[in-house]
Amino acid sequence: MLNFKDNGIILMIISHCDRIMNKLKDIKEADFYGDNDLQEIVAFNLFQIGELTSKLSNEFLDEYKKIPWKQIKGLRNRIVHGYDTINLEILWNTAVESIRELKDYCEDIIK
C-alpha cells in the first residue's frame, strides 16, 4: 500500500507524462527538432518528473524497482545543469519510448 505522499507524487508524475504525450501526439521527430517550444515543454516536464522522483520515499523505491528512478533523477540533473548541451535525440527518445512505460507502471502502482 502506498503512503499518502508517494501516492500524490505518483499522480503528479502521471500528469506530467500525460502532458508530454499529449504535446507530442501526431508530432514527427523532425518537427520536434525544429520546434523550440516543444523541446522546452518536453524538457520541463521531464525535469518535473525527475524532481518528483527525488521526493519518493526509500520504501517506495525499494518496492517498485521496474523503473530506473535513479536515471530519471540523472536526466533531471542534466536538464537543469546543462540544458545548452542536452542531446535533443535523448529528449525525443525518452519522450516517445519511455514516458508511456513510466505512465503505465505508475498507473499500475496506483491501482
Biopython code that builds the backbone (N, CA, C, O; Angstrom):
import numpy as np
from Bio.PDB.StructureBuilder import StructureBuilder

atoms = [
    (1, "MET", "N", (0.849, -1.191, 0.000)),
    (1, "MET", "CA", (0.000, 0.000, 0.000)),
    (1, "MET", "C", (0.885, 1.241, 0.000)),
    (1, "MET", "O", (1.843, 1.339, 0.766)),
    (2, "LEU", "N", (0.557, 2.154, -0.844)),
    (2, "LEU", "CA", (1.307, 3.405, -0.927)),
    (2, "LEU", "C", (0.948, 4.328, 0.229)),
    (2, "LEU", "O", (-0.200, 4.386, 0.671)),
    (3, "ASN", "N", (1.954, 5.044, 0.703)),
    (3, "ASN", "CA", (1.621, 6.074, 1.673)),
    (3, "ASN", "C", (1.039, 7.271, 0.924)),
    (3, "ASN", "O", (1.159, 7.364, -0.297)),
    (4, "PHE", "N", (0.422, 8.164, 1.647)),
    (4, "PHE", "CA", (-0.281, 9.306, 1.059)),
    (4, "PHE", "C", (0.650, 10.159, 0.208)),
    (4, "PHE", "O", (0.280, 10.566, -0.893)),
    (5, "LYS", "N", (1.856, 10.434, 0.706)),
    (5, "LYS", "CA", (2.801, 11.295, -0.013)),
    (5, "LYS", "C", (3.239, 10.658, -1.324)),
    (5, "LYS", "O", (3.218, 11.314, -2.366)),
    (6, "ASP", "N", (3.637, 9.383, -1.287)),
    (6, "ASP", "CA", (4.069, 8.709, -2.510)),
    (6, "ASP", "C", (2.926, 8.620, -3.523)),
    (6, "ASP", "O", (3.141, 8.777, -4.725)),
    (7, "ASN", "N", (1.725, 8.371, -3.036)),
    (7, "ASN", "CA", (0.561, 8.320, -3.914)),
    (7, "ASN", "C", (0.383, 9.646, -4.659)),
    (7, "ASN", "O", (0.156, 9.651, -5.869)),
    (8, "GLY", "N", (0.484, 10.747, -3.955)),
    (8, "GLY", "CA", (0.353, 12.066, -4.577)),
    (8, "GLY", "C", (1.450, 12.333, -5.589)),
    (8, "GLY", "O", (1.202, 12.908, -6.649)),
    (9, "ILE", "N", (2.653, 11.919, -5.263)),
    (9, "ILE", "CA", (3.783, 12.106, -6.178)),
    (9, "ILE", "C", (3.563, 11.308, -7.457)),
    (9, "ILE", "O", (3.787, 11.813, -8.557)),
    (10, "ILE", "N", (3.126, 10.072, -7.311)),
    (10, "ILE", "CA", (2.884, 9.229, -8.479)),
    (10, "ILE", "C", (1.787, 9.830, -9.357)),
    (10, "ILE", "O", (1.891, 9.801, -10.583)),
    (11, "LEU", "N", (0.747, 10.370, -8.743)),
    (11, "LEU", "CA", (-0.308, 11.028, -9.524)),
    (11, "LEU", "C", (0.239, 12.231, -10.301)),
    (11, "LEU", "O", (-0.163, 12.461, -11.441)),
    (12, "MET", "N", (1.141, 12.990, -9.700)),
    (12, "MET", "CA", (1.741, 14.131, -10.395)),
    (12, "MET", "C", (2.650, 13.664, -11.538)),
    (12, "MET", "O", (2.677, 14.283, -12.602)),
    (13, "ILE", "N", (3.385, 12.585, -11.322)),
    (13, "ILE", "CA", (4.227, 12.030, -12.386)),
    (13, "ILE", "C", (3.354, 11.621, -13.571)),
    (13, "ILE", "O", (3.693, 11.900, -14.721)),
    (14, "ILE", "N", (2.250, 10.970, -13.294)),
    (14, "ILE", "CA", (1.320, 10.581, -14.357)),
    (14, "ILE", "C", (0.850, 11.808, -15.128)),
    (14, "ILE", "O", (0.768, 11.779, -16.356)),
    (15, "SER", "N", (0.545, 12.875, -14.417)),
    (15, "SER", "CA", (0.093, 14.110, -15.052)),
    (15, "SER", "C", (1.163, 14.675, -15.997)),
    (15, "SER", "O", (0.842, 15.120, -17.098)),
    (16, "HIS", "N", (2.412, 14.657, -15.574)),
    (16, "HIS", "CA", (3.492, 15.155, -16.434)),
    (16, "HIS", "C", (3.714, 14.233, -17.634)),
    (16, "HIS", "O", (4.033, 14.705, -18.725)),
    (17, "CYS", "N", (3.551, 12.945, -17.442)),
    (17, "CYS", "CA", (3.631, 12.008, -18.566)),
    (17, "CYS", "C", (2.539, 12.327, -19.581)),
    (17, "CYS", "O", (2.789, 12.358, -20.786)),
    (18, "ASP", "N", (1.321, 12.564, -19.083)),
    (18, "ASP", "CA", (0.211, 12.917, -19.968)),
    (18, "ASP", "C", (0.512, 14.183, -20.750)),
    (18, "ASP", "O", (0.221, 14.265, -21.944)),
    (19, "ARG", "N", (1.089, 15.160, -20.087)),
    (19, "ARG", "CA", (1.406, 16.433, -20.752)),
    (19, "ARG", "C", (2.376, 16.202, -21.912)),
    (19, "ARG", "O", (2.188, 16.745, -23.001)),
    (20, "ILE", "N", (3.402, 15.405, -21.678)),
    (20, "ILE", "CA", (4.370, 15.112, -22.736)),
    (20, "ILE", "C", (3.687, 14.362, -23.876)),
    (20, "ILE", "O", (3.833, 14.727, -25.042)),
    (21, "MET", "N", (2.951, 13.327, -23.540)),
    (21, "MET", "CA", (2.323, 12.515, -24.584)),
    (21, "MET", "C", (1.298, 13.315, -25.384)),
    (21, "MET", "O", (1.202, 13.153, -26.600)),
    (22, "ASN", "N", (0.539, 14.168, -24.721)),
    (22, "ASN", "CA", (-0.444, 14.988, -25.431)),
    (22, "ASN", "C", (0.224, 15.984, -26.363)),
    (22, "ASN", "O", (-0.258, 16.218, -27.471)),
    (23, "LYS", "N", (1.317, 16.568, -25.930)),
    (23, "LYS", "CA", (2.010, 17.554, -26.763)),
    (23, "LYS", "C", (2.696, 16.918, -27.963)),
    (23, "LYS", "O", (2.844, 17.555, -29.006)),
    (24, "LEU", "N", (3.114, 15.670, -27.821)),
    (24, "LEU", "CA", (3.826, 15.016, -28.910)),
    (24, "LEU", "C", (2.935, 14.144, -29.783)),
    (24, "LEU", "O", (3.398, 13.518, -30.736)),
    (25, "LYS", "N", (1.655, 14.111, -29.444)),
    (25, "LYS", "CA", (0.724, 13.322, -30.247)),
    (25, "LYS", "C", (0.741, 13.846, -31.684)),
    (25, "LYS", "O", (0.566, 15.042, -31.919)),
    (26, "ASP", "N", (0.949, 12.958, -32.621)),
    (26, "ASP", "CA", (0.973, 13.283, -34.049)),
    (26, "ASP", "C", (2.152, 14.167, -34.460)),
    (26, "ASP", "O", (2.138, 14.732, -35.553)),
    (27, "ILE", "N", (3.164, 14.295, -33.614)),
    (27, "ILE", "CA", (4.354, 15.085, -33.941)),
    (27, "ILE", "C", (5.430, 14.138, -34.469)),
    (27, "ILE", "O", (5.715, 13.099, -33.876)),
    (28, "LYS", "N", (6.012, 14.523, -35.589)),
    (28, "LYS", "CA", (7.117, 13.750, -36.153)),
    (28, "LYS", "C", (8.429, 14.200, -35.530)),
    (28, "LYS", "O", (8.554, 15.336, -35.072)),
    (29, "GLU", "N", (9.394, 13.307, -35.517)),
    (29, "GLU", "CA", (10.688, 13.590, -34.899)),
    (29, "GLU", "C", (11.327, 14.847, -35.483)),
    (29, "GLU", "O", (11.844, 15.678, -34.736)),
    (30, "ALA", "N", (11.299, 14.995, -36.790)),
    (30, "ALA", "CA", (11.909, 16.170, -37.433)),
    (30, "ALA", "C", (11.222, 17.454, -36.979)),
    (30, "ALA", "O", (11.874, 18.485, -36.810)),
    (31, "ASP", "N", (9.907, 17.393, -36.783)),
    (31, "ASP", "CA", (9.180, 18.576, -36.309)),
    (31, "ASP", "C", (9.591, 18.941, -34.885)),
    (31, "ASP", "O", (9.698, 20.118, -34.541)),
    (32, "PHE", "N", (9.820, 17.920, -34.066)),
    (32, "PHE", "CA", (10.279, 18.162, -32.696)),
    (32, "PHE", "C", (11.618, 18.894, -32.711)),
    (32, "PHE", "O", (11.800, 19.866, -31.977)),
    (33, "TYR", "N", (12.551, 18.439, -33.536)),
    (33, "TYR", "CA", (13.876, 19.047, -33.586)),
    (33, "TYR", "C", (13.827, 20.498, -34.044)),
    (33, "TYR", "O", (14.717, 21.283, -33.720)),
    (34, "GLY", "N", (12.795, 20.856, -34.793)),
    (34, "GLY", "CA", (12.684, 22.223, -35.290)),
    (34, "GLY", "C", (11.799, 23.128, -34.455)),
    (34, "GLY", "O", (11.587, 24.282, -34.825)),
    (35, "ASP", "N", (11.286, 22.646, -33.357)),
    (35, "ASP", "CA", (10.333, 23.426, -32.565)),
    (35, "ASP", "C", (10.853, 23.610, -31.138)),
    (35, "ASP", "O", (10.741, 22.709, -30.308)),
    (36, "ASN", "N", (11.415, 24.770, -30.866)),
    (36, "ASN", "CA", (11.981, 25.061, -29.547)),
    (36, "ASN", "C", (10.931, 24.989, -28.441)),
    (36, "ASN", "O", (11.232, 24.568, -27.324)),
    (37, "ASP", "N", (9.702, 25.397, -28.750)),
    (37, "ASP", "CA", (8.651, 25.348, -27.737)),
    (37, "ASP", "C", (8.368, 23.909, -27.311)),
    (37, "ASP", "O", (8.244, 23.629, -26.118)),
    (38, "LEU", "N", (8.265, 23.005, -28.270)),
    (38, "LEU", "CA", (8.041, 21.599, -27.933)),
    (38, "LEU", "C", (9.208, 21.042, -27.125)),
    (38, "LEU", "O", (9.005, 20.308, -26.158)),
    (39, "GLN", "N", (10.408, 21.384, -27.516)),
    (39, "GLN", "CA", (11.592, 20.927, -26.788)),
    (39, "GLN", "C", (11.542, 21.392, -25.341)),
    (39, "GLN", "O", (11.834, 20.622, -24.426)),
    (40, "GLU", "N", (11.173, 22.649, -25.133)),
    (40, "GLU", "CA", (11.102, 23.180, -23.775)),
    (40, "GLU", "C", (9.983, 22.526, -22.970)),
    (40, "GLU", "O", (10.151, 22.267, -21.778)),
    (41, "ILE", "N", (8.855, 22.259, -23.603)),
    (41, "ILE", "CA", (7.749, 21.593, -22.906)),
    (41, "ILE", "C", (8.178, 20.204, -22.453)),
    (41, "ILE", "O", (7.935, 19.815, -21.311)),
    (42, "VAL", "N", (8.810, 19.467, -23.342)),
    (42, "VAL", "CA", (9.264, 18.119, -23.001)),
    (42, "VAL", "C", (10.328, 18.193, -21.908)),
    (42, "VAL", "O", (10.252, 17.462, -20.921)),
    (43, "ALA", "N", (11.313, 19.067, -22.077)),
    (43, "ALA", "CA", (12.390, 19.185, -21.087)),
    (43, "ALA", "C", (11.826, 19.577, -19.721)),
    (43, "ALA", "O", (12.226, 19.014, -18.702)),
    (44, "PHE", "N", (10.907, 20.532, -19.692)),
    (44, "PHE", "CA", (10.327, 20.972, -18.427)),
    (44, "PHE", "C", (9.598, 19.834, -17.726)),
    (44, "PHE", "O", (9.761, 19.634, -16.522)),
    (45, "ASN", "N", (8.797, 19.092, -18.478)),
    (45, "ASN", "CA", (8.035, 18.006, -17.861)),
    (45, "ASN", "C", (8.931, 16.853, -17.437)),
    (45, "ASN", "O", (8.664, 16.218, -16.417)),
    (46, "LEU", "N", (9.987, 16.566, -18.191)),
    (46, "LEU", "CA", (10.963, 15.564, -17.762)),
    (46, "LEU", "C", (11.684, 16.036, -16.503)),
    (46, "LEU", "O", (11.949, 15.241, -15.601)),
    (47, "PHE", "N", (11.997, 17.319, -16.444)),
    (47, "PHE", "CA", (12.607, 17.902, -15.248)),
    (47, "PHE", "C", (11.679, 17.725, -14.046)),
    (47, "PHE", "O", (12.122, 17.333, -12.967)),
    (48, "GLN", "N", (10.398, 18.014, -14.237)),
    (48, "GLN", "CA", (9.430, 17.883, -13.143)),
    (48, "GLN", "C", (9.312, 16.435, -12.682)),
    (48, "GLN", "O", (9.228, 16.170, -11.483)),
    (49, "ILE", "N", (9.305, 15.503, -13.621)),
    (49, "ILE", "CA", (9.241, 14.088, -13.261)),
    (49, "ILE", "C", (10.463, 13.715, -12.433)),
    (49, "ILE", "O", (10.339, 13.030, -11.418)),
    (50, "GLY", "N", (11.636, 14.161, -12.858)),
    (50, "GLY", "CA", (12.856, 13.880, -12.106)),
    (50, "GLY", "C", (12.839, 14.491, -10.722)),
    (50, "GLY", "O", (13.291, 13.880, -9.754)),
    (51, "GLU", "N", (12.321, 15.689, -10.636)),
    (51, "GLU", "CA", (12.209, 16.372, -9.338)),
    (51, "GLU", "C", (11.272, 15.595, -8.410)),
    (51, "GLU", "O", (11.579, 15.397, -7.234)),
    (52, "LEU", "N", (10.155, 15.168, -8.934)),
    (52, "LEU", "CA", (9.199, 14.401, -8.128)),
    (52, "LEU", "C", (9.786, 13.061, -7.705)),
    (52, "LEU", "O", (9.578, 12.610, -6.578)),
    (53, "THR", "N", (10.510, 12.438, -8.601)),
    (53, "THR", "CA", (11.136, 11.151, -8.297)),
    (53, "THR", "C", (12.045, 11.258, -7.082)),
    (53, "THR", "O", (12.125, 10.337, -6.269)),
    (54, "SER", "N", (12.727, 12.387, -6.966)),
    (54, "SER", "CA", (13.652, 12.560, -5.846)),
    (54, "SER", "C", (12.925, 12.687, -4.508)),
    (54, "SER", "O", (13.554, 12.626, -3.451)),
    (55, "LYS", "N", (11.603, 12.863, -4.550)),
    (55, "LYS", "CA", (10.825, 13.005, -3.316)),
    (55, "LYS", "C", (10.127, 11.716, -2.888)),
    (55, "LYS", "O", (9.487, 11.666, -1.838)),
    (56, "LEU", "N", (10.258, 10.672, -3.712)),
    (56, "LEU", "CA", (9.647, 9.390, -3.342)),
    (56, "LEU", "C", (10.377, 8.791, -2.146)),
    (56, "LEU", "O", (11.588, 8.959, -2.001)),
    (57, "SER", "N", (9.647, 8.105, -1.305)),
    (57, "SER", "CA", (10.248, 7.509, -0.108)),
    (57, "SER", "C", (11.183, 6.363, -0.484)),
    (57, "SER", "O", (11.036, 5.749, -1.541)),
    (58, "ASN", "N", (12.130, 6.088, 0.380)),
    (58, "ASN", "CA", (13.036, 4.959, 0.171)),
    (58, "ASN", "C", (12.266, 3.645, 0.138)),
    (58, "ASN", "O", (12.628, 2.733, -0.605)),
    (59, "GLU", "N", (11.223, 3.543, 0.924)),
    (59, "GLU", "CA", (10.399, 2.335, 0.935)),
    (59, "GLU", "C", (9.757, 2.111, -0.434)),
    (59, "GLU", "O", (9.705, 0.989, -0.937)),
    (60, "PHE", "N", (9.276, 3.192, -1.018)),
    (60, "PHE", "CA", (8.689, 3.102, -2.354)),
    (60, "PHE", "C", (9.740, 2.644, -3.362)),
    (60, "PHE", "O", (9.506, 1.713, -4.132)),
    (61, "LEU", "N", (10.889, 3.298, -3.352)),
    (61, "LEU", "CA", (11.950, 2.977, -4.309)),
    (61, "LEU", "C", (12.437, 1.540, -4.155)),
    (61, "LEU", "O", (12.803, 0.895, -5.138)),
    (62, "ASP", "N", (12.440, 1.044, -2.927)),
    (62, "ASP", "CA", (12.846, -0.344, -2.681)),
    (62, "ASP", "C", (11.812, -1.342, -3.203)),
    (62, "ASP", "O", (12.160, -2.450, -3.612)),
    (63, "GLU", "N", (10.551, -0.944, -3.186)),
    (63, "GLU", "CA", (9.494, -1.861, -3.591)),
    (63, "GLU", "C", (9.239, -1.861, -5.099)),
    (63, "GLU", "O", (8.964, -2.910, -5.683)),
    (64, "TYR", "N", (9.328, -0.695, -5.727)),
    (64, "TYR", "CA", (8.975, -0.556, -7.144)),
    (64, "TYR", "C", (10.238, -0.284, -7.957)),
    (64, "TYR", "O", (10.609, 0.864, -8.203)),
    (65, "LYS", "N", (10.878, -1.360, -8.359)),
    (65, "LYS", "CA", (12.200, -1.260, -8.986)),
    (65, "LYS", "C", (12.184, -1.418, -10.504)),
    (65, "LYS", "O", (13.245, -1.391, -11.128)),
    (66, "LYS", "N", (11.036, -1.577, -11.100)),
    (66, "LYS", "CA", (10.972, -1.792, -12.549)),
    (66, "LYS", "C", (11.453, -0.564, -13.324)),
    (66, "LYS", "O", (12.018, -0.690, -14.410)),
    (67, "ILE", "N", (11.230, 0.591, -12.774)),
    (67, "ILE", "CA", (11.605, 1.850, -13.423)),
    (67, "ILE", "C", (12.953, 2.306, -12.874)),
    (67, "ILE", "O", (13.192, 2.204, -11.670)),
    (68, "PRO", "N", (13.839, 2.807, -13.737)),
    (68, "PRO", "CA", (15.149, 3.278, -13.275)),
    (68, "PRO", "C", (15.058, 4.684, -12.662)),
    (68, "PRO", "O", (15.433, 5.673, -13.292)),
    (69, "TRP", "N", (14.563, 4.751, -11.445)),
    (69, "TRP", "CA", (14.328, 6.034, -10.779)),
    (69, "TRP", "C", (15.597, 6.877, -10.713)),
    (69, "TRP", "O", (15.541, 8.093, -10.895)),
    (70, "LYS", "N", (16.731, 6.251, -10.458)),
    (70, "LYS", "CA", (17.996, 6.990, -10.352)),
    (70, "LYS", "C", (18.351, 7.656, -11.682)),
    (70, "LYS", "O", (18.840, 8.785, -11.691)),
    (71, "GLN", "N", (18.115, 6.981, -12.794)),
    (71, "GLN", "CA", (18.405, 7.561, -14.097)),
    (71, "GLN", "C", (17.447, 8.704, -14.427)),
    (71, "GLN", "O", (17.820, 9.661, -15.106)),
    (72, "ILE", "N", (16.221, 8.597, -13.943)),
    (72, "ILE", "CA", (15.267, 9.694, -14.145)),
    (72, "ILE", "C", (15.766, 10.940, -13.426)),
    (72, "ILE", "O", (15.716, 12.043, -13.970)),
    (73, "LYS", "N", (16.247, 10.756, -12.199)),
    (73, "LYS", "CA", (16.822, 11.889, -11.458)),
    (73, "LYS", "C", (18.055, 12.419, -12.175)),
    (73, "LYS", "O", (18.290, 13.627, -12.190)),
    (74, "GLY", "N", (18.842, 11.529, -12.767)),
    (74, "GLY", "CA", (20.032, 11.942, -13.502)),
    (74, "GLY", "C", (19.690, 12.787, -14.717)),
    (74, "GLY", "O", (20.382, 13.761, -15.012)),
    (75, "LEU", "N", (18.623, 12.422, -15.426)),
    (75, "LEU", "CA", (18.185, 13.233, -16.565)),
    (75, "LEU", "C", (17.731, 14.599, -16.089)),
    (75, "LEU", "O", (18.001, 15.607, -16.742)),
    (76, "ARG", "N", (17.050, 14.641, -14.966)),
    (76, "ARG", "CA", (16.643, 15.925, -14.381)),
    (76, "ARG", "C", (17.856, 16.805, -14.133)),
    (76, "ARG", "O", (17.845, 17.993, -14.455)),
    (77, "ASN", "N", (18.893, 16.228, -13.566)),
    (77, "ASN", "CA", (20.108, 17.000, -13.292)),
    (77, "ASN", "C", (20.760, 17.492, -14.571)),
    (77, "ASN", "O", (21.264, 18.613, -14.627)),
    (78, "ARG", "N", (20.749, 16.664, -15.585)),
    (78, "ARG", "CA", (21.332, 17.052, -16.871)),
    (78, "ARG", "C", (20.557, 18.229, -17.473)),
    (78, "ARG", "O", (21.153, 19.171, -17.996)),
    (79, "ILE", "N", (19.232, 18.164, -17.394)),
    (79, "ILE", "CA", (18.407, 19.252, -17.927)),
    (79, "ILE", "C", (18.675, 20.539, -17.160)),
    (79, "ILE", "O", (18.844, 21.599, -17.763)),
    (80, "VAL", "N", (18.716, 20.454, -15.845)),
    (80, "VAL", "CA", (18.870, 21.653, -15.016)),
    (80, "VAL", "C", (20.259, 22.271, -15.154)),
    (80, "VAL", "O", (20.395, 23.491, -15.244)),
    (81, "HIS", "N", (21.264, 21.446, -15.171)),
    (81, "HIS", "CA", (22.626, 21.969, -15.100)),
    (81, "HIS", "C", (23.338, 22.050, -16.439)),
    (81, "HIS", "O", (24.460, 22.552, -16.510)),
    (82, "GLY", "N", (22.712, 21.568, -17.495)),
    (82, "GLY", "CA", (23.403, 21.616, -18.771)),
    (82, "GLY", "C", (22.468, 21.648, -19.955)),
    (82, "GLY", "O", (22.674, 20.937, -20.939)),
    (83, "TYR", "N", (21.435, 22.475, -19.863)),
    (83, "TYR", "CA", (20.436, 22.499, -20.927)),
    (83, "TYR", "C", (21.042, 22.785, -22.291)),
    (83, "TYR", "O", (20.614, 22.215, -23.294)),
    (84, "ASP", "N", (22.037, 23.664, -22.336)),
    (84, "ASP", "CA", (22.636, 24.023, -23.621)),
    (84, "ASP", "C", (23.310, 22.831, -24.286)),
    (84, "ASP", "O", (23.555, 22.842, -25.492)),
    (85, "THR", "N", (23.607, 21.810, -23.501)),
    (85, "THR", "CA", (24.314, 20.664, -24.062)),
    (85, "THR", "C", (23.454, 19.409, -24.111)),
    (85, "THR", "O", (23.967, 18.317, -24.357)),
    (86, "ILE", "N", (22.168, 19.549, -23.882)),
    (86, "ILE", "CA", (21.289, 18.382, -23.904)),
    (86, "ILE", "C", (21.130, 17.900, -25.335)),
    (86, "ILE", "O", (20.889, 18.686, -26.251)),
    (87, "ASN", "N", (21.268, 16.619, -25.505)),
    (87, "ASN", "CA", (21.090, 15.980, -26.791)),
    (87, "ASN", "C", (19.586, 15.851, -27.043)),
    (87, "ASN", "O", (18.880, 15.151, -26.317)),
    (88, "LEU", "N", (19.115, 16.533, -28.076)),
    (88, "LEU", "CA", (17.679, 16.506, -28.365)),
    (88, "LEU", "C", (17.196, 15.102, -28.709)),
    (88, "LEU", "O", (16.032, 14.769, -28.487)),
    (89, "GLU", "N", (18.078, 14.292, -29.244)),
    (89, "GLU", "CA", (17.704, 12.913, -29.555)),
    (89, "GLU", "C", (17.366, 12.154, -28.273)),
    (89, "GLU", "O", (16.452, 11.330, -28.258)),
    (90, "ILE", "N", (18.105, 12.436, -27.199)),
    (90, "ILE", "CA", (17.806, 11.797, -25.911)),
    (90, "ILE", "C", (16.441, 12.254, -25.397)),
    (90, "ILE", "O", (15.652, 11.441, -24.916)),
    (91, "LEU", "N", (16.166, 13.557, -25.500)),
    (91, "LEU", "CA", (14.844, 14.051, -25.073)),
    (91, "LEU", "C", (13.736, 13.383, -25.879)),
    (91, "LEU", "O", (12.750, 12.903, -25.318)),
    (92, "TRP", "N", (13.905, 13.355, -27.187)),
    (92, "TRP", "CA", (12.891, 12.760, -28.059)),
    (92, "TRP", "C", (12.686, 11.284, -27.724)),
    (92, "TRP", "O", (11.559, 10.837, -27.510)),
    (93, "ASN", "N", (13.778, 10.540, -27.680)),
    (93, "ASN", "CA", (13.673, 9.104, -27.426)),
    (93, "ASN", "C", (13.065, 8.814, -26.059)),
    (93, "ASN", "O", (12.259, 7.894, -25.919)),
    (94, "THR", "N", (13.442, 9.580, -25.072)),
    (94, "THR", "CA", (12.858, 9.407, -23.746)),
    (94, "THR", "C", (11.358, 9.671, -23.788)),
    (94, "THR", "O", (10.565, 8.917, -23.225)),
    (95, "ALA", "N", (10.988, 10.744, -24.459)),
    (95, "ALA", "CA", (9.580, 11.137, -24.511)),
    (95, "ALA", "C", (8.724, 10.127, -25.267)),
    (95, "ALA", "O", (7.601, 9.842, -24.850)),
    (96, "VAL", "N", (9.230, 9.585, -26.361)),
    (96, "VAL", "CA", (8.385, 8.703, -27.168)),
    (96, "VAL", "C", (8.549, 7.225, -26.820)),
    (96, "VAL", "O", (7.675, 6.420, -27.141)),
    (97, "GLU", "N", (9.654, 6.853, -26.167)),
    (97, "GLU", "CA", (9.882, 5.447, -25.878)),
    (97, "GLU", "C", (9.690, 5.091, -24.400)),
    (97, "GLU", "O", (9.310, 3.963, -24.086)),
    (98, "SER", "N", (9.941, 6.020, -23.507)),
    (98, "SER", "CA", (9.950, 5.676, -22.082)),
    (98, "SER", "C", (8.790, 6.251, -21.286)),
    (98, "SER", "O", (8.406, 5.684, -20.263)),
    (99, "ILE", "N", (8.234, 7.346, -21.728)),
    (99, "ILE", "CA", (7.189, 8.011, -20.942)),
    (99, "ILE", "C", (5.925, 7.164, -20.850)),
    (99, "ILE", "O", (5.300, 7.115, -19.790)),
    (100, "ARG", "N", (5.537, 6.501, -21.923)),
    (100, "ARG", "CA", (4.357, 5.635, -21.884)),
    (100, "ARG", "C", (4.567, 4.501, -20.871)),
    (100, "ARG", "O", (3.664, 4.173, -20.101)),
    (101, "GLU", "N", (5.753, 3.915, -20.881)),
    (101, "GLU", "CA", (6.065, 2.843, -19.938)),
    (101, "GLU", "C", (6.008, 3.343, -18.494)),
    (101, "GLU", "O", (5.460, 2.676, -17.617)),
    (102, "LEU", "N", (6.581, 4.525, -18.259)),
    (102, "LEU", "CA", (6.553, 5.110, -16.920)),
    (102, "LEU", "C", (5.113, 5.353, -16.479)),
    (102, "LEU", "O", (4.731, 5.016, -15.359)),
    (103, "LYS", "N", (4.325, 5.938, -17.365)),
    (103, "LYS", "CA", (2.928, 6.228, -17.020)),
    (103, "LYS", "C", (2.169, 4.936, -16.702)),
    (103, "LYS", "O", (1.470, 4.853, -15.692)),
    (104, "ASP", "N", (2.310, 3.938, -17.566)),
    (104, "ASP", "CA", (1.603, 2.676, -17.348)),
    (104, "ASP", "C", (2.012, 2.039, -16.022)),
    (104, "ASP", "O", (1.165, 1.538, -15.281)),
    (105, "TYR", "N", (3.303, 2.059, -15.728)),
    (105, "TYR", "CA", (3.789, 1.482, -14.476)),
    (105, "TYR", "C", (3.217, 2.233, -13.275)),
    (105, "TYR", "O", (2.778, 1.626, -12.298)),
    (106, "CYS", "N", (3.229, 3.555, -13.365)),
    (106, "CYS", "CA", (2.698, 4.359, -12.260)),
    (106, "CYS", "C", (1.192, 4.119, -12.084)),
    (106, "CYS", "O", (0.701, 4.054, -10.957)),
    (107, "GLU", "N", (0.474, 3.989, -13.183)),
    (107, "GLU", "CA", (-0.965, 3.715, -13.072)),
    (107, "GLU", "C", (-1.202, 2.336, -12.448)),
    (107, "GLU", "O", (-2.141, 2.164, -11.670)),
    (108, "ASP", "N", (-0.372, 1.367, -12.778)),
    (108, "ASP", "CA", (-0.495, 0.046, -12.150)),
    (108, "ASP", "C", (-0.237, 0.125, -10.652)),
    (108, "ASP", "O", (-0.900, -0.558, -9.871)),
    (109, "ILE", "N", (0.710, 0.941, -10.249)),
    (109, "ILE", "CA", (1.013, 1.118, -8.828)),
    (109, "ILE", "C", (-0.189, 1.716, -8.099)),
    (109, "ILE", "O", (-0.539, 1.271, -7.006)),
    (110, "ILE", "N", (-0.808, 2.704, -8.693)),
    (110, "ILE", "CA", (-1.959, 3.382, -8.086)),
    (110, "ILE", "C", (-3.135, 2.417, -7.915)),
    (110, "ILE", "O", (-3.880, 2.501, -6.938)),
    (111, "LYS", "N", (-3.290, 1.510, -8.866)),
    (111, "LYS", "CA", (-4.406, 0.550, -8.786)),
    (111, "LYS", "C", (-4.170, -0.329, -7.620)),
    (111, "LYS", "O", (-4.975, -1.219, -7.346)),
]
sb = StructureBuilder()
sb.init_structure("model")
sb.init_model(0)
sb.init_chain("A")
sb.init_seg("    ")
for serial, (resi, resn, name, xyz) in enumerate(atoms, 1):
    if name == "N":
        sb.init_residue(resn, " ", resi, " ")
    sb.init_atom(name, np.array(xyz, "f"), 0.0, 1.0, " ", f" {name:<3s}", serial, name[0])
structure = sb.get_structure()
